[in-house]
């Protein structure tokens, strides 16, 4: 059978302690066919929630505190009207009423000022201060309802009702201190109890203490001080049941009713608070999980592609990536293949290297170092495509805002291809450091090409971003037909970068599978100072896309 409430998150409950685990087990035991569950579970739930009072529950903001004070102010007004009309009208009643009214009104104005952002200090945020304001307000309301009962004349003679025709005539009509109807003493008690009931977040223990104290005071007042008024009323109306006994019963019944109401309200409030804490924790877990999923997605796919799918999912409520095929055509993209060509010679499955695991661990460190380079701002235009074995594939010009333009005389092409070349140099430096620390002699063989590609994402369960086209094939051939520790580029790359501060060496004709003979070049190194021709300086000086590093190199050459 389904449970009445959804089952709480076990991971959350485990982190919050045994109390939340007990709440979860009790809630899970509630059967939908028995809304209140078994007797044992209900008793255990009541005991747990009512007895468990964490500090966070008391420190939680009471959103209904202002409403409770407003109800208290209305109750005070009603009580003052009843007192002034029925019971003795004295100066002390007026003073207490005005004091209580001003107190509650000032507190309400402070709360309103916080809502209007006139003041910053919210008095309802502190549990101790909120409790003090509540207790003082209840005492003031109780005083207004109680004070005039003491001023009733209890020494007046008990004369029978005079009858004029059919209507009885009550004695002492002109005496405002006379109290011929003692039932209003019980009414004042009931109105005073309502002041306790309107403050819903007042702890049940404090409610019980206040109600007990108020009930004792009223019972002592009825039985010891004002019993003569009740006996006189019984004599006049010939009551069968003494009024003072009925008054005590009414006071006790109303006290119990308010206490049961307060207990139920607190039970519900604490249960809601526990669920709210769990909901907030689960929401934080969901946010963390969503952030983790986004991080994984951004690791699997380039940032602009992952953003495309996330936006599309929110717009179209997609369930799988396959519902919307992502593809993009680029006229010019720089592609690089970098292979550790002698890694296969290093790899071996022996007991000494844990059946090849240590070899893979070292390869992982190398690839991870290459990935760290892409996090640098200078290489932000480069996207890692994938790794196949010990071959690292990357491209530049795929990011929409960092694309290579076709109509700027190779300005952006030279800039971004220069970035790709600098990335290759940085990879070589990383590999050199690893060789020094691991006492190996890994060599990097690189191939670079530029041209038209088509990019896209394929797969639904394990989506993979890749690029296709003749440019990619030729770049791969530049790698596979190259030499260790050399960077082989096509003639298209050479034409773009020949005026940049890099040294090239023509290799000549190379037989490329599927392409026949191709003229290729080795990019050997950066040009040293004093080796740049004047026409190259002028070209770089007027190029708006020249990097700051290259501009510094140009400035130093000009100074020389």
C-alpha positions in Angstrom: 0.0 0.0 0.0 1.2 3.5 -0.7 2.0 5.5 2.3 0.1 8.6 3.3 3.3 10.7 3.0 6.2 10.4 0.5 9.1 8.5 2.0 11.8 10.9 3.2 15.3 10.8 1.7 17.4 8.3 3.7 20.6 10.1 2.9 19.1 13.3 4.4 17.8 11.5 7.5 21.1 9.8 8.1 22.8 13.2 8.2 20.2 14.8 10.5 20.4 12.2 13.3 18.2 9.5 14.9 15.2 11.9 15.4 14.7 12.3 11.7 15.2 8.6 11.1 12.5 7.9 13.7 10.2 10.4 12.0 10.8 8.8 8.7 10.0 5.3 10.0 6.9 6.5 11.7 5.6 8.3 8.6 6.4 5.3 6.4 4.3 3.2 8.7 1.2 5.3 8.2 -1.1 3.3 5.9 -3.4 5.1 3.4 -6.3 2.8 4.4 -5.9 3.9 8.0 -5.3 7.7 7.9 -4.1 7.9 11.4 -2.0 4.7 11.4 -1.9 2.2 14.2 -2.3 3.2 17.8 1.4 2.5 18.6 2.7 4.5 15.7 0.3 7.4 16.4 1.4 7.6 20.1 5.0 7.3 19.1 4.7 10.1 16.5 2.9 12.4 19.0 5.5 11.8 21.7 8.4 12.3 19.3 7.1 15.6 17.7 5.8 17.1 20.9 8.8 16.3 23.0 11.5 17.0 20.4 12.1 20.7 20.4 15.3 21.6 18.6 16.7 25.1 18.9 16.2 25.6 15.1 12.5 25.2 15.5 12.3 28.0 18.1 14.7 30.2 16.1 12.6 29.8 13.0 10.8 32.9 11.9 7.2 33.1 13.0 5.5 34.4 9.9 2.1 34.6 11.8 3.4 36.7 14.7 2.0 39.9 13.3 -1.4 38.3 12.6 -1.4 37.0 16.2 -0.8 40.5 17.6 -3.5 41.9 15.4 -6.0 39.3 16.7 -4.8 40.2 20.2 -5.5 43.9 19.6 -9.0 43.1 18.4 -9.6 40.8 21.4 -8.4 43.6 23.7 -10.8 46.0 22.2 -13.7 43.6 22.6 -12.7 42.8 26.1 -12.5 46.5 27.0 -15.9 47.1 25.5 -17.5 44.2 27.5 -15.8 45.4 30.7 -16.9 49.0 30.3 -20.5 48.0 29.5 -21.2 45.2 32.0 -18.7 45.3 34.8 -17.6 48.2 37.0 -16.1 51.1 35.1 -13.0 52.3 37.0 -10.0 54.4 36.3 -7.6 51.5 36.6 -9.6 49.7 33.8 -9.0 52.7 31.6 -5.3 53.0 32.4 -4.7 49.2 31.8 -6.7 49.2 28.6 -4.9 52.2 27.2 -1.5 50.8 28.2 -2.2 47.4 26.6 -3.6 49.0 23.5 -0.6 51.3 23.1 1.8 48.4 23.7 0.3 46.1 21.1 -0.1 48.9 18.6 3.5 50.0 19.0 4.7 46.4 18.4 2.5 46.1 15.3 3.9 49.4 14.0 7.5 48.1 14.4 6.6 45.0 12.5 5.0 47.1 9.8 8.1 49.3 9.6 10.2 46.2 9.0 7.9 45.1 6.2 8.1 48.5 4.6 11.9 48.4 5.1 11.9 51.6 7.1 13.9 49.9 9.9 16.2 46.9 9.6 15.9 45.4 13.1 13.1 42.7 13.1 12.0 42.0 16.6 10.2 38.8 15.5 13.5 37.2 14.5 14.6 36.5 18.1 12.8 33.7 19.8 13.5 35.1 23.3 12.3 38.6 22.4 9.3 37.2 20.6 8.4 35.1 23.7 8.8 38.1 26.0 6.5 40.2 23.8 3.9 37.4 23.7 3.9 36.8 27.4 3.7 40.5 28.3 0.8 41.0 25.8 -1.1 38.0 27.3 -0.6 39.4 30.8 -1.9 42.8 29.8 -5.0 41.3 28.2 -5.5 39.1 31.2 -5.2 42.2 33.5 -7.8 44.1 31.5 -10.2 41.2 31.8 -9.5 40.5 35.5 -9.0 43.9 37.2 -12.6 45.0 37.4 -13.8 41.7 38.8 -12.1 42.6 42.0 -14.0 45.9 42.2 -17.4 44.3 42.3 -19.3 45.1 45.5 -19.7 41.8 47.4 -21.2 43.5 50.5 -24.4 44.6 48.9 -27.6 43.0 50.4 -29.0 40.1 48.5 -32.6 41.2 47.8 -35.0 39.2 45.7 -36.0 40.3 42.2 -38.7 42.8 42.1 -41.4 42.2 39.6 -43.3 44.9 37.8 -46.0 43.1 35.9 -44.2 40.2 34.2 -40.6 41.6 33.8 -38.2 41.2 36.8 -36.4 44.2 38.1 -32.8 43.8 39.1 -31.6 45.7 42.1 -28.7 48.1 42.2 -29.4 49.2 38.6 -27.8 52.6 39.2 -24.7 51.3 41.0 -21.9 50.6 38.4 -19.9 48.5 40.9 -22.8 46.1 41.5 -22.4 42.8 39.7 -25.8 41.2 39.6 -24.8 38.8 36.8 -21.7 36.9 37.9 -21.7 34.9 34.7 -19.7 37.8 33.2 -16.8 36.8 35.5 -16.6 33.5 33.5 -16.9 35.4 30.2 -14.0 37.6 31.1 -12.0 34.4 31.9 -12.9 33.0 28.5 -11.8 36.1 26.6 -8.6 36.1 28.6 -8.0 32.5 27.5 -8.4 33.5 23.8 -5.3 35.7 24.2 -3.3 32.6 24.8 -5.0 30.8 21.9 -4.3 33.4 19.2 -0.5 33.1 19.6 -0.1 29.8 17.6 3.7 29.5 17.9 3.8 29.9 21.7 5.3 26.7 23.1 2.8 24.4 24.6 4.6 24.3 28.0 4.3 28.0 28.4 0.7 27.9 27.3 0.0 25.3 29.9 1.7 27.3 32.6 -0.2 30.5 31.7 -3.6 28.7 31.4 -3.0 26.9 34.7 -2.1 30.1 36.5 -5.1 32.0 35.0 -7.5 29.1 35.9 -6.2 29.0 39.5 -6.7 32.7 39.9 -10.3 32.6 38.5 -11.2 29.5 40.6 -9.9 31.2 43.8 -11.7 34.4 42.9 -15.0 32.5 42.3 -14.8 30.2 45.3 -13.2 32.4 48.0 -13.8 36.1 47.1 -16.9 36.3 45.0 -18.8 33.2 46.1 -21.4 35.4 47.7 -22.3 37.0 44.3 -22.9 33.5 42.8 -25.0 32.4 45.9 -27.1 35.6 45.7 -27.8 34.9 42.0 -28.8 31.3 42.8 -31.2 32.6 45.5 -32.7 35.1 43.1 -33.3 32.8 40.2 -33.8 29.6 42.3 -31.0 27.7 40.5 -30.9 24.0 40.9 -27.2 23.7 40.2 -25.0 26.3 42.0 -23.6 28.9 39.7 -20.2 28.9 41.3 -19.8 25.2 40.5 -20.9 25.7 36.9 -18.4 28.6 36.7 -15.5 26.4 37.9 -16.5 23.7 35.4 -16.7 26.2 32.6 -13.2 27.6 33.5 -11.7 24.1 33.6 -13.4 23.0 30.3 -12.3 26.1 28.5 -8.7 25.7 29.8 -8.6 22.2 28.6 -10.0 23.2 25.2 -7.4 25.9 24.7 -4.7 23.5 25.8 -5.8 20.8 23.3 -6.0 23.4 20.6 -2.5 24.6 21.4 -1.1 21.1 21.5 -2.6 20.3 18.1 -1.3 23.5 16.5 2.2 22.9 17.9 2.2 19.3 16.8 1.2 20.4 13.2 3.7 23.2 13.2 6.6 21.0 14.3 5.7 18.3 11.8 5.6 21.0 9.1 8.9 22.3 10.3 10.5 18.9 10.1 9.2 18.4 6.6 10.3 21.9 5.6 13.8 21.1 6.9 13.8 17.9 4.9 12.5 19.6 1.8 15.2 22.3 2.1 17.9 19.7 2.5 16.5 17.7 -0.4 16.4 20.8 -2.5 20.0 21.5 -1.6 20.9 18.0 -2.6 18.9 18.4 -5.9 20.8 21.7 -6.6 24.1 20.0 -5.8 23.1 17.0 -8.1 22.0 19.4 -10.8 25.3 21.3 -10.5 27.2 18.0 -10.6 25.2 16.9 -13.7 25.9 20.2 -15.4 29.6 19.9 -14.6 29.6 16.4 -16.1 27.8 17.6 -19.1 30.2 20.5 -19.6 33.1 18.0 -19.3 31.5 15.7 -21.9 30.6 18.5 -24.3 32.1 21.9 -25.1 30.6 24.7 -23.2 28.6 26.3 -26.1 27.2 22.9 -27.0 26.2 22.0 -23.4 24.5 25.4 -23.1 22.6 24.7 -26.3 21.2 21.5 -25.0 20.4 22.9 -21.5 18.5 25.9 -23.1 16.7 23.6 -25.5 15.7 21.2 -22.7 14.1 24.1 -20.7 12.3 25.4 -23.8 11.0 22.1 -25.2 11.1 19.9 -22.1 13.2 17.4 -23.9 13.8 14.0 -22.4 16.8 12.8 -24.5 19.4 14.6 -26.4 18.5 12.5 -29.5 15.3 14.4 -29.9 17.2 17.4 -31.3 20.2 16.6 -33.5 22.9 19.2 -32.9 25.0 20.0 -35.9 27.0 23.0 -37.1 29.0 23.7 -40.2 32.2 25.8 -40.0 34.0 27.2 -43.0 37.4 27.3 -41.3 38.5 25.5 -38.2 42.0 24.6 -37.0 42.4 21.0 -36.1 45.4 19.4 -34.2 46.3 15.8 -33.6 49.0 15.2 -31.0 50.2 11.6 -30.5 52.7 10.2 -28.0 54.0 7.9 -30.7 56.3 5.7 -28.5 53.7 5.1 -25.7 52.8 1.7 -27.2 56.5 0.7 -26.6 56.2 1.8 -23.0 53.0 0.0 -22.3 53.3 -3.5 -21.0 51.1 -5.8 -18.9 53.5 -7.2 -16.3 53.2 -7.9 -12.6 55.6 -5.1 -11.8 53.2 -2.5 -13.2 50.0 -4.1 -12.0 49.1 -5.6 -15.4 49.5 -2.2 -17.2 47.5 -0.1 -14.7 50.5 2.0 -13.8 51.2 2.7 -17.5 47.6 3.9 -17.8 48.0 6.0 -14.7 50.9 7.8 -16.2 49.0 8.3 -19.5 46.1 9.7 -17.5 48.5 12.2 -15.8 49.8 13.3 -19.2 46.3 13.9 -20.6 45.2 15.6 -17.4 48.1 18.0 -17.8 47.1 18.7 -21.3 43.5 19.4 -20.2 44.7 21.8 -17.5 46.3 23.9 -20.2 42.9 24.5 -21.8 41.7 26.1 -18.5 44.1 28.9 -19.1 42.6 32.1 -20.5 45.1 32.2 -23.4 43.8 28.9 -24.7 40.1 29.6 -24.1 39.4 29.5 -27.9 40.5 25.9 -28.1 38.1 22.9 -27.6 39.2 19.5 -26.7 37.5 17.0 -29.0 38.5 13.6 -27.7 41.4 11.3 -26.9 41.9 8.0 -28.8 44.5 5.9 -27.1 47.5 8.2 -26.7 46.4 10.7 -29.4 45.0 14.0 -28.2 42.6 15.8 -30.6 41.6 19.5 -30.3 40.3 22.3 -32.5 40.1 26.0 -32.6 37.4 28.2 -34.1 34.4 26.1 -32.9 33.1 28.5 -30.2 30.5 30.8 -31.8 32.0 34.1 -30.5 35.5 33.0 -31.3 35.0 31.7 -34.8 37.6 32.2 -37.6 36.3 34.8 -40.1 36.5 34.4 -43.9 36.6 38.1 -44.9 39.5 39.5 -42.9 42.6 38.4 -44.9 43.4 35.6 -42.6 43.7 37.9 -39.6 41.5 35.8 -37.2 42.8 32.6 -38.8 46.4 33.6 -38.1 45.5 34.7 -34.5 43.7 31.4 -33.7 46.1 29.2 -35.5 48.9 30.9 -33.5 46.9 30.1 -30.3 46.8 26.5 -31.5 50.6 26.5 -32.1 51.2 28.0 -28.7 49.1 25.2 -27.2 51.3 22.6 -29.0 54.4 24.3 -27.5 52.8 24.2 -24.1 52.0 20.5 -24.5 55.6 19.8 -25.3 56.8 21.6 -22.2 54.4 19.6 -20.1 55.6 16.4 -21.6 59.2 17.4 -21.1 58.5 18.0 -17.4 56.8 14.6 -17.1 59.8 12.9 -18.8 62.2 14.5 -16.4 60.1 13.4 -13.4 59.3 9.9 -14.6 62.7 9.2 -16.3 60.9 8.4 -19.7 61.5 9.7 -23.2 58.0 10.2 -24.5 57.9 12.1 -27.8 55.0 14.2 -29.2 54.1 13.9 -32.9 51.7 16.7 -34.0 49.7 17.3 -37.2 47.8 20.5 -37.9 45.3 21.5 -40.6 42.7 24.2 -41.3 39.6 24.1 -43.3 35.9 23.2 -43.4 34.4 20.9 -40.8 31.0 19.8 -39.6 30.5 19.5 -35.8 27.8 17.6 -34.1 26.7 15.5 -31.1 25.8 11.8 -31.7 24.3 9.3 -29.2 21.6 9.6 -26.6 22.9 7.5 -23.7 26.5 8.6 -24.0 26.5 11.7 -26.2 29.7 12.5 -27.9 30.8 15.7 -29.5 32.9 15.3 -32.6 33.9 17.0 -35.9 33.9 15.4 -39.3 35.3 16.4 -42.7 38.2 16.2 -45.1 40.1 18.7 -42.9 39.9 16.3 -39.9 41.2 13.4 -42.0 44.1 15.4 -43.4 45.0 16.7 -39.9 45.1 13.1 -38.7 47.3 12.1 -41.7 49.6 15.0 -40.8 50.1 13.3 -37.5 50.4 9.8 -38.7 52.9 10.6 -41.5 54.9 13.0 -39.3 58.1 12.5 -37.3 58.6 12.2 -33.6 59.0 15.5 -31.8 57.9 17.3 -35.0 54.8 19.4 -35.9 53.8 18.7 -39.5 51.3 21.2 -41.0 49.6 21.5 -44.4 50.4 24.2 -46.9 47.1 26.0 -46.0 48.4 26.4 -42.4 51.8 27.5 -43.6 50.2 30.2 -45.8 48.3 31.6 -42.9 51.2 31.5 -40.4 54.2 32.3 -42.7 54.2 36.0 -41.7 53.9 35.1 -37.9 56.9 34.6 -35.7 57.3 30.9 -36.3 60.0 29.0 -38.2 58.9 26.5 -40.9 60.9 23.9 -42.9 59.5 22.6 -46.1 59.4 18.8 -46.0 58.4 18.4 -49.6 56.0 16.0 -51.1 54.4 13.4 -48.7 52.2 10.6 -49.9 48.9 11.0 -48.0 46.3 8.2 -48.0 43.3 9.3 -50.1 45.0 12.5 -51.1 48.1 11.5 -53.0 51.2 13.7 -52.8 50.9 16.8 -50.6 53.4 19.5 -49.9 53.8 19.7 -46.1 55.9 21.8 -43.7 57.5 21.2 -40.3 56.8 24.0 -37.8 60.2 23.8 -36.0 60.2 26.6 -33.5 59.4 30.2 -32.6 61.5 32.7 -34.5 64.4 34.0 -32.4 65.0 37.7 -31.9 66.5 39.4 -34.9 65.2 36.8 -37.4 61.9 38.6 -38.4 61.9 40.4 -41.7 60.8 44.0 -42.0 57.7 43.1 -44.1 56.7 40.6 -41.4 57.0 43.3 -38.7 54.7 45.7 -40.7 52.2 42.9 -41.2 52.0 42.0 -37.5 52.1 45.6 -36.4 48.9 46.5 -38.3 47.1 43.2 -37.5 44.4 44.0 -34.8 44.2 40.3 -33.8 47.9 40.0 -32.9 48.3 38.7 -29.4 49.9 40.7 -26.6 52.8 38.3 -26.5 53.4 38.7 -30.2 53.1 42.5 -29.9 55.7 42.4 -27.1 58.0 40.4 -29.4 57.4 43.0 -32.2 58.2 45.9 -29.9 61.4 44.3 -28.8 62.5 43.7 -32.4 61.7 47.3 -33.4 63.7 48.6 -30.4 66.7 46.5 -31.6 
